[in-house]
Amino acid sequence: MDAPREAPQTQHLLDLAFGLSQAGQLGLCGPATPLSVWGPGCSGALLHKTTDASLVPVIVPTLAKARLGVAGMTVAPVAPKAWIRPPGSSDEEYAEDRPGKPCPACGTGHIASPWHILNVCEHAKVAAARAELRENADAFVRRLALLCADAARAGHPLYLLETEAASALVQQAVFDWNSPSGDFLLFRLCLVLPFPASVVPPNERCDDNITWLLGRVFNTVFVRPHAMRFTANAWVRWGGKSYLAIAKVWADAVDDALSSA
Ligand SMILES: [Zn+2]
């Protein structure tokens, strides 16, 4: 029981002084969860790993509110002006917003939410903004795969091979953004939410499905938080600005529809 562990003295020192565990004892990836896991404190919680101060005032809070779903649709900067409650509103008034409101821009009766804006709303200006966003996303997703492969070089070489292979396939894929996988990916990209490959049903897994390929990239990136900072900054910047741009088009369309009603 008191026998020393099979490791060099420096490893014991690092273990006792800094809690750095021996790789062989905790599995190959002991120090980190994969990037596909984004729970509190996990690798995929990228909003908290941003170190770019210019993102803090607007972009990070916008993404945090977008993740609230319908509950985030009545607060600035994404809310239509007509939906923002004045300061001093009562708890009861705020409670009325909680179930969500039907989208006045398209008039389809769908409840307004980030998903509705990004993938569903049929208002002409929002649809045009979506077409542009899909083009930008098609370019960004390839850059993101390369950034993840760069970050993965700080991790274990066994997994790096899989990350690089999946990242290379992303570069060549011809992806249909107008598909369930495309809707899912656009939403996750804009809100900066990594995901595992298993979200894609088996019958849709192919080398042209970027959602499937990117999930494989996320599954195999196991690195300490500092190695993810550059990727986190780039992704949060792209996601936040992209979401803000289309959400502003949608909010203006809502205000126009409400003022002309
Ligand atoms: Zn709509």
Boltz pocket constraint, residues with backbone or C-beta under 6 A from the ligand:
constraints:
  - pocket:
      binder: B
      contacts: [[A, 103], [A, 104], [A, 105], [A, 106], [A, 107], [A, 108], [A, 110], [A, 116], [A, 120], [A, 121], [A, 122], [A, 123]]
      max_distance: 6.0
